[in-house]
C-alpha cells in the first residue's frame, strides 16, 4: 500500500468518525428537547396563582383558593 493510500484511508476514517459523532450528538439533542405541552394555562384573578390543567376542561378549579377560572388565551 502506498503512502498516499494510507494517508487517504486514515483521513477518511477520521472524517467518518467525526461525522458519526456529530450526527449522534445532534440526535441526542433533539431527543431531549422538551415537547410542547398540550395543557391549558389558567390564572386566578383572586389569588394570582398560575397553573395548568388538561386540554379537555372548560373551567378549572384554582388549587390555592378554589375559584373556577377560564383558560388564558394568548
C-alpha positions, 0 to 999 in steps of 0.5 A: 500500500502506498503512502498516499493510500494510507494517508487517504484511508486514515483521513477518511476514517477520521472524517467518518468518525467525526461525522458519526459523532456529530450526527449522534450528538445532534440526535441526542439533542433533539431527543431531549428537547422538551415537547410542547405541552398540550395543557391549558394555562389558567390564572386566578384573578383572586389569588394570582396563582398560575397553573395548568390543567388538561386540554379537555376542561372548560373551567378549572378549579384554582388549587390555592383558593378554589375559584373556577377560572377560564383558560388564558388565551394568548 
